[in-house]
Amino acid sequence: MILGILFAILAGSLVSLQNIFNSKTGEHAGSWTTTTLVLGLGFVASFTLGFLFEGKQLFELQNMKTWYWFSGLIGIGVVTCVVKGIKLLGPTYAISIMLSSQLGFALLFDTFGWLGIEKVPFTTQQLIGVLVIVAGILIFKISGEPKSSKMPTGLKSVHAEK
């Protein structure tokens, strides 16, 4: 269990780091160029490392449902939406919303057993946990916003550049 927690913490830090890199790339290139670079380089790196560590087993996809192959297409939406969200809202607010959405949908997938995931009984504590996180984001956003400004923080920087 501790190893799983460490991997989850590492994954969270890597996602945050990747989002910063994606955002900075998006400042100099369009969102489609950014998405192409991110996913293209990710493909080359994962293919190379997969072949080095797994060899020919990399290509053995036994009993895998065909529609699982399309998860890479979902990555296009993820990268594009994150880059645009960060550009409009700023990194902390955009990623907070993204993680809350991810948690909420994970709760739905667990509760209903969608896409072959084992059903996990829904509890009030789970709902309260998600609502506390969403409330925290709202408090974070409200407390950090200057009183004189009517425009969202992310839009200020976009309009200031023009």
Secondary structure, 3 states (H helix, E strand, C coil): CHHHHHHHHHHHHHHHHHHHHHHHHHHHCCHHHHHHHHHHHHHHHHHHHHHHHHHHHHHCCCCCCHHHHHHHHHHHHHHHHHHHHHHHHCHHHHHHHHHHHHHHHHHHHHHHCHHHCCCCCCCHHHHHHHHHHHHHHHHHHHHHCCCCCCCCHHHHHHHHHC
